[in-house]
């Protein structure tokens, strides 16, 4: 079923960056499933604002609603990289902040500054990661993950030494998870930038 058209004139319709900002009452069943999945992923106390007072989704999640055929797959991948990998929360947030810094993604930096703190990164570690470098205080596996992510972001590849170092800590499954994590948040950074998605106030 196609979404119900907004009856208001275009200049009166709420926008979220370049897209219309989908209200819960106007969602199709397909959009509602994505919406419910996003809320379920982060639980009752998300580390950053997921919705505004009207229940409209912030960040890349509103974009998922705009194209639900693709959005449902993105939401499922979001849930997978967020909670169904072998990567420890600190490793995961270290990698996400590396992507956010490399792509200068304001929303990702804001959201994952909070998520990184919830995962146990210190304020000094987060500040250094947001500047695009790896803090000396990171554990060996976190350093390896950061170096691997930085290589992918810079070169689109990892040389043998970087690969072996990461594989020693994470194994083959973890390598695939790291590549997927970097790719997912790199995609989100492009989506957020191109759609001019604002950071929640």
C-alpha positions as CSV (number, residue, x, y, z in Angstrom):
1,X,0.0,0.0,0.0
2,X,1.3,3.5,-0.9
3,X,1.7,6.1,1.9
4,X,-1.2,8.4,2.3
5,X,-0.4,11.8,0.7
6,X,0.0,14.7,3.0
7,X,-3.1,16.9,2.4
8,X,-1.3,20.1,3.5
9,X,0.3,22.4,0.9
10,X,4.0,21.6,0.3
11,X,5.2,24.7,2.1
12,X,3.3,23.7,5.2
13,X,4.5,20.1,5.4
14,X,7.1,19.3,8.0
15,X,10.4,18.4,6.6
16,X,13.5,16.6,8.0
17,X,16.3,17.9,5.9
18,X,15.3,17.4,2.3
19,X,12.7,14.8,3.0
20,X,9.2,15.0,4.4
21,X,9.1,14.1,8.1
22,X,6.8,11.1,8.4
23,X,4.3,11.2,11.3
24,X,3.3,8.0,13.0
25,X,-0.4,8.5,12.2
26,X,0.4,8.7,8.5
27,X,2.5,5.5,8.3
28,X,1.6,2.5,6.2
29,X,1.9,-1.0,7.7
30,X,5.3,-1.4,6.0
31,X,6.6,1.9,7.4
32,X,5.2,1.1,10.9
33,X,7.1,-2.2,10.9
34,X,10.4,-0.2,10.3
35,X,9.4,2.4,12.9
36,X,8.7,-0.3,15.5
37,X,12.0,-2.1,14.6
38,X,14.0,1.1,15.2
39,X,12.4,1.7,18.6
40,X,12.9,-1.9,19.6
41,X,16.6,-1.9,18.7
42,X,17.4,1.0,21.1
43,X,14.9,0.1,23.8
44,X,13.1,2.5,26.2
45,X,16.2,4.5,27.1
46,X,18.1,5.1,23.8
47,X,21.6,6.8,24.1
48,X,20.5,9.6,21.8
49,X,17.1,11.1,20.8
50,X,15.3,8.8,18.4
51,X,12.1,10.8,18.0
52,X,10.8,14.3,18.4
53,X,7.8,15.1,20.7
54,X,5.4,14.1,17.9
55,X,7.1,10.7,17.6
56,X,8.8,11.4,14.2
57,X,12.1,9.6,13.7
58,X,15.4,11.6,13.7
59,X,18.5,10.8,11.7
60,X,18.7,8.2,9.0
61,X,15.6,6.4,10.2
62,X,13.1,8.9,8.6
63,X,14.9,8.2,5.3
64,X,14.2,4.5,5.8
65,X,10.5,5.3,6.0
66,X,10.6,7.3,2.8
67,X,11.7,4.2,0.8
68,X,10.4,1.3,2.9
69,X,11.4,-1.4,0.4
70,X,15.1,-0.4,0.9
71,X,14.5,1.0,4.4
72,X,13.3,-2.4,5.8
73,X,16.6,-4.0,4.7
74,X,18.6,-1.1,6.1
75,X,16.7,-1.3,9.4
76,X,17.4,-5.1,9.6
77,X,21.1,-4.5,8.9
78,X,21.1,-1.8,11.6
79,X,19.8,-4.3,14.1
80,X,22.3,-6.9,13.0
81,X,25.4,-4.7,13.2
82,X,24.1,-3.2,16.5
83,X,23.4,-6.4,18.4
84,X,24.2,-9.6,16.5
85,X,27.9,-9.5,16.0
86,X,30.8,-10.9,18.0
87,X,32.3,-7.3,18.4
88,X,32.4,-5.9,21.9
89,X,30.4,-2.6,22.4
90,X,33.6,-0.5,22.8
91,X,35.1,-2.0,19.6
92,X,31.9,-1.3,17.7
93,X,31.6,2.3,18.9
94,X,35.3,2.9,18.2
95,X,34.8,1.9,14.6
96,X,31.6,3.9,14.2
97,X,33.3,7.0,15.6
98,X,36.2,6.4,13.2
99,X,33.7,6.4,10.3
100,X,31.9,9.5,11.6
101,X,35.1,11.4,12.0
102,X,36.4,10.4,8.6
103,X,33.2,11.4,6.9
104,X,32.6,14.5,9.0
105,X,29.1,13.2,9.8
106,X,27.6,15.6,12.4
107,X,24.7,13.3,13.2
108,X,26.8,10.2,13.6
109,X,29.3,12.1,15.7
110,X,26.6,13.4,18.0
111,X,24.7,10.1,18.3
112,X,27.7,7.9,18.8
113,X,29.4,10.3,21.2
114,X,26.5,9.3,23.5
115,X,26.5,5.7,22.4
116,X,30.3,5.5,22.9
117,X,30.0,6.8,26.4
118,X,27.3,4.2,27.1
119,X,29.6,1.5,25.8
120,X,32.3,2.5,28.2
121,X,34.6,4.9,26.2
122,X,35.9,7.8,28.2
123,X,35.3,11.4,27.3
124,X,38.9,11.8,26.4
125,X,38.8,8.7,24.2
126,X,35.7,9.9,22.5
127,X,37.1,13.4,21.9
128,X,40.3,11.9,20.3
129,X,38.2,9.5,18.1
130,X,36.1,12.4,17.0
131,X,39.3,14.2,15.9
132,X,40.1,11.2,13.7
133,X,42.8,9.5,15.6
134,X,43.1,6.5,17.9
135,X,43.6,7.2,21.6
136,X,46.7,5.5,23.1
137,X,44.4,4.2,25.9
138,X,42.5,1.9,23.6
139,X,43.1,-1.8,24.2
140,X,45.0,-3.8,21.6
141,X,41.8,-5.2,19.9
142,X,40.3,-1.7,19.8
143,X,43.5,-0.3,18.2
144,X,43.4,-3.1,15.6
145,X,39.8,-2.4,14.8
146,X,40.4,1.3,14.5
147,X,43.4,0.8,12.2
148,X,41.4,-1.6,10.1
149,X,38.5,0.8,9.8
150,X,40.8,3.7,9.0
151,X,42.4,1.7,6.2
152,X,39.1,0.8,4.7
153,X,37.9,4.4,4.8
154,X,41.2,5.8,3.4
155,X,42.1,3.1,0.8
156,X,38.9,1.0,0.4
157,X,41.1,-2.0,1.3
158,X,43.4,-3.4,4.0
159,X,47.0,-4.5,3.4
160,X,48.2,-7.9,4.6
161,X,49.7,-6.6,7.9
162,X,46.5,-4.7,8.8
163,X,44.3,-7.6,7.9
164,X,46.4,-10.2,9.9
165,X,46.5,-7.9,12.9
166,X,42.7,-7.6,12.9
167,X,42.1,-11.3,12.2
168,X,44.3,-12.2,15.2
169,X,41.9,-10.4,17.4
170,X,38.5,-11.0,15.7
171,X,38.8,-14.1,13.6
172,X,37.2,-14.5,10.1
173,X,33.7,-13.8,11.3
174,X,34.9,-10.6,13.1
175,X,36.6,-9.4,10.0
176,X,33.4,-9.7,7.9
177,X,31.5,-8.0,10.7
178,X,34.1,-5.1,10.8
179,X,33.9,-4.6,7.0
180,X,30.1,-4.6,7.2
181,X,30.0,-2.2,10.1
182,X,32.3,0.3,8.3
183,X,30.3,-0.1,5.1
184,X,26.9,0.4,6.9
185,X,28.0,3.6,8.7
186,X,29.7,4.9,5.6
187,X,26.5,4.5,3.7
188,X,24.6,6.2,6.5
189,X,27.0,9.1,6.5
190,X,26.4,9.6,2.7
191,X,22.6,9.4,3.3
192,X,22.7,11.9,6.1
193,X,24.9,14.3,4.2
194,X,23.0,14.2,0.9
195,X,19.6,14.5,2.6
196,X,20.8,17.3,4.8
197,X,19.6,15.5,7.9
198,X,19.8,17.8,11.0
199,X,21.2,16.9,14.4
200,X,18.4,16.9,17.0
201,X,18.4,20.0,19.1
